[in-house]
Each structure stands twice: as C-alpha cells, then as structure tokens.
Amino acid sequence: QVQFVESGGGLVQAGGSLRLSCAASGSISRFNIMGWYRQVPGDQREMVALVSVSGTTTYKDSVKGRFTISRDNAENTLYLQMNNLKPEDTAVYYCTANGMIWGQGTQVTVSS
C-alpha cells in the first residue's frame, strides 16, 4: 500500500507563508481525489483543499484565495501552498488519497 509522508510544517507569524509537501511511496496518478485536511485537538478533522486527477480543485471557504493545492503525478507528490496565514490556521495537517490513505500529519502553528 502507498504511504504518505508530510513535511513543511512549522512555526510562522501571522501573514507568513508555508508550503506543505506530501511525498508518496508509490504512484498517485491512480487516486482520483487527493487532499489536505487539518485537525485541532478536540475537534473533528476538516477538509482544507481537494484536487482531482484532472486538476479540479475545491477549498474550504476560509482558505480560498490564500491556499493553493497542487499535485505532481510524475513526482508522486501533493502540495499545499499557504499564504497570508492566520492564527486560526493552526492545526495538524494531513494529506489523503480518496479519504482512505492518510499521512502521519505535520504541525502548522501560526503566531499572532
């Protein structure tokens, strides 16, 4: 089974940027939908952004215009470019394929 490893998280000030990467151990081209979710302790995991194999994207309303999801099927990697970060973006971010295979998560902390 394909495994995912996220990276790129960290501590950043409000207004800053981070780029998350999700490297897969195998081909991701067979996964119709790949996405990023995030979770704060005590809350449910929520969808942040999705991208289909054809490139169609979907975003959580609060990140539209600030986050950009992309996938590189040749490099088997999923990305999330996050700009103008806000304290409420603080969470553990997870990548997923079709909502069935998940990475271990990477922490994003935005200070005010």
BALOBA-1460 file (C-alpha; in Angstrom, 3 decimals):
// residues 112
<rec num="1" residu="q" x="0.000" y="0.000" z="0.000"/>
<rec num="2" residu="v" x="1.160" y="3.513" z="-0.800"/>
<rec num="3" residu="q" x="2.350" y="5.509" z="2.183"/>
<rec num="4" residu="f" x="2.458" y="9.293" z="2.562"/>
<rec num="5" residu="v" x="4.963" y="11.460" z="4.395"/>
<rec num="6" residu="e" x="4.090" y="15.102" z="5.005"/>
<rec num="7" residu="s" x="6.687" y="17.820" z="5.526"/>
<rec num="8" residu="g" x="6.971" y="21.580" z="5.511"/>
<rec num="9" residu="g" x="5.095" y="22.426" z="8.673"/>
<rec num="10" residu="g" x="6.455" y="24.705" z="11.351"/>
<rec num="11" residu="l" x="6.022" y="27.903" z="13.296"/>
<rec num="12" residu="v" x="5.291" y="31.085" z="11.372"/>
<rec num="13" residu="q" x="3.999" y="34.544" z="12.212"/>
<rec num="14" residu="a" x="0.608" y="35.693" z="11.040"/>
<rec num="15" residu="g" x="0.810" y="36.866" z="7.446"/>
<rec num="16" residu="g" x="3.600" y="34.443" z="6.649"/>
<rec num="17" residu="s" x="3.726" y="31.519" z="4.252"/>
<rec num="18" residu="l" x="4.432" y="27.817" z="4.342"/>
<rec num="19" residu="r" x="4.496" y="25.121" z="1.686"/>
<rec num="20" residu="l" x="3.450" y="21.646" z="2.722"/>
<rec num="21" residu="s" x="4.555" y="18.591" z="0.767"/>
<rec num="22" residu="c" x="3.200" y="15.068" z="0.824"/>
<rec num="23" residu="a" x="5.544" y="12.529" z="-0.713"/>
<rec num="24" residu="a" x="4.073" y="9.195" z="-1.719"/>
<rec num="25" residu="s" x="5.945" y="5.892" z="-1.742"/>
<rec num="26" residu="g" x="4.229" y="4.943" z="-4.994"/>
<rec num="27" residu="s" x="2.191" y="6.297" z="-7.840"/>
<rec num="28" residu="i" x="-0.554" y="8.784" z="-7.000"/>
<rec num="29" residu="s" x="-1.947" y="9.014" z="-10.515"/>
<rec num="30" residu="r" x="-4.459" y="6.275" z="-9.766"/>
<rec num="31" residu="f" x="-6.041" y="8.270" z="-6.956"/>
<rec num="32" residu="n" x="-8.933" y="10.341" z="-8.303"/>
<rec num="33" residu="i" x="-9.041" y="12.749" z="-5.370"/>
<rec num="34" residu="m" x="-6.147" y="13.857" z="-3.201"/>
<rec num="35" residu="g" x="-6.473" y="16.376" z="-0.466"/>
<rec num="36" residu="w" x="-5.353" y="18.142" z="2.648"/>
<rec num="37" residu="y" x="-7.268" y="18.027" z="5.907"/>
<rec num="38" residu="r" x="-6.474" y="19.580" z="9.247"/>
<rec num="39" residu="q" x="-7.329" y="18.855" z="12.848"/>
<rec num="40" residu="v" x="-7.164" y="20.765" z="16.101"/>
<rec num="41" residu="p" x="-7.151" y="18.723" z="19.336"/>
<rec num="42" residu="g" x="-10.719" y="18.118" z="20.453"/>
<rec num="43" residu="d" x="-12.201" y="18.938" z="17.052"/>
<rec num="44" residu="q" x="-13.098" y="16.837" z="14.060"/>
<rec num="45" residu="r" x="-10.754" y="16.626" z="11.108"/>
<rec num="46" residu="e" x="-11.881" y="19.092" z="8.428"/>
<rec num="47" residu="m" x="-11.306" y="19.368" z="4.716"/>
<rec num="48" residu="v" x="-8.975" y="22.161" z="3.649"/>
<rec num="49" residu="a" x="-8.447" y="21.523" z="-0.063"/>
<rec num="50" residu="l" x="-9.010" y="18.796" z="-2.640"/>
<rec num="51" residu="v" x="-7.643" y="18.238" z="-6.126"/>
<rec num="52" residu="s" x="-8.853" y="15.730" z="-8.672"/>
<rec num="53" residu="v" x="-6.666" y="13.823" z="-11.107"/>
<rec num="54" residu="s" x="-7.882" y="16.232" z="-13.802"/>
<rec num="55" residu="g" x="-6.851" y="19.247" z="-11.727"/>
<rec num="56" residu="t" x="-10.220" y="20.399" z="-10.443"/>
<rec num="57" residu="t" x="-9.841" y="21.986" z="-7.013"/>
<rec num="58" residu="t" x="-12.117" y="22.543" z="-4.030"/>
<rec num="59" residu="y" x="-11.326" y="24.703" z="-0.997"/>
<rec num="60" residu="k" x="-12.709" y="25.361" z="2.435"/>
<rec num="61" residu="d" x="-14.261" y="28.823" z="2.296"/>
<rec num="62" residu="s" x="-11.931" y="30.318" z="4.881"/>
<rec num="63" residu="v" x="-8.787" y="29.443" z="2.901"/>
<rec num="64" residu="k" x="-9.955" y="30.471" z="-0.570"/>
<rec num="65" residu="g" x="-7.592" y="32.992" z="-2.095"/>
<rec num="66" residu="r" x="-4.854" y="32.134" z="0.420"/>
<rec num="67" residu="f" x="-4.140" y="28.427" z="-0.103"/>
<rec num="68" residu="t" x="-3.333" y="26.600" z="-3.333"/>
<rec num="69" residu="i" x="-3.359" y="22.838" z="-3.700"/>
<rec num="70" residu="s" x="-1.471" y="21.083" z="-6.480"/>
<rec num="71" residu="r" x="-0.352" y="17.607" z="-7.368"/>
<rec num="72" residu="d" x="2.642" y="16.394" z="-9.348"/>
<rec num="73" residu="n" x="1.782" y="12.932" z="-10.577"/>
<rec num="74" residu="a" x="5.231" y="12.482" z="-12.119"/>
<rec num="75" residu="e" x="6.920" y="13.176" z="-8.778"/>
<rec num="76" residu="n" x="4.175" y="11.452" z="-6.752"/>
<rec num="77" residu="t" x="3.837" y="14.495" z="-4.536"/>
<rec num="78" residu="l" x="0.959" y="16.616" z="-3.290"/>
<rec num="79" residu="y" x="1.498" y="20.238" z="-2.268"/>
<rec num="80" residu="l" x="-0.302" y="22.913" z="-0.311"/>
<rec num="81" residu="q" x="0.945" y="26.475" z="-0.666"/>
<rec num="82" residu="m" x="-0.343" y="28.519" z="2.259"/>
<rec num="83" residu="n" x="-0.070" y="32.316" z="2.144"/>
<rec num="84" residu="n" x="-1.273" y="35.032" z="4.489"/>
<rec num="85" residu="l" x="-1.522" y="32.534" z="7.316"/>
<rec num="86" residu="k" x="-3.746" y="33.297" z="10.281"/>
<rec num="87" residu="p" x="-3.670" y="32.007" z="13.867"/>
<rec num="88" residu="e" x="-6.873" y="30.060" z="13.174"/>
<rec num="89" residu="d" x="-4.947" y="28.018" z="10.575"/>
<rec num="90" residu="t" x="-3.004" y="26.402" z="13.422"/>
<rec num="91" residu="a" x="-3.553" y="22.634" z="13.265"/>
<rec num="92" residu="v" x="-2.034" y="19.327" z="12.294"/>
<rec num="93" residu="y" x="-2.303" y="18.995" z="8.526"/>
<rec num="94" residu="y" x="-2.808" y="15.595" z="6.898"/>
<rec num="95" residu="c" x="-2.687" y="14.532" z="3.272"/>
<rec num="96" residu="t" x="-5.009" y="11.855" z="1.992"/>
<rec num="97" residu="a" x="-5.841" y="9.854" z="-1.096"/>
<rec num="98" residu="n" x="-9.553" y="9.349" z="-1.650"/>
<rec num="99" residu="g" x="-10.067" y="9.753" z="2.081"/>
<rec num="100" residu="m" x="-8.759" y="6.245" z="2.599"/>
<rec num="101" residu="i" x="-4.971" y="6.507" z="2.909"/>
<rec num="102" residu="w" x="-3.582" y="9.113" z="5.300"/>
<rec num="103" residu="g" x="-0.205" y="10.518" z="6.177"/>
<rec num="104" residu="q" x="1.029" y="10.980" z="9.737"/>
<rec num="105" residu="g" x="0.480" y="14.739" z="9.739"/>
<rec num="106" residu="t" x="2.615" y="17.827" z="10.053"/>
<rec num="107" residu="q" x="2.106" y="20.577" z="12.626"/>
<rec num="108" residu="v" x="1.443" y="24.130" z="11.479"/>
<rec num="109" residu="t" x="1.491" y="26.828" z="14.148"/>
<rec num="110" residu="v" x="0.707" y="30.452" z="13.330"/>
<rec num="111" residu="s" x="1.507" y="33.021" z="15.985"/>
<rec num="112" residu="s" x="-0.305" y="36.332" z="16.256"/>
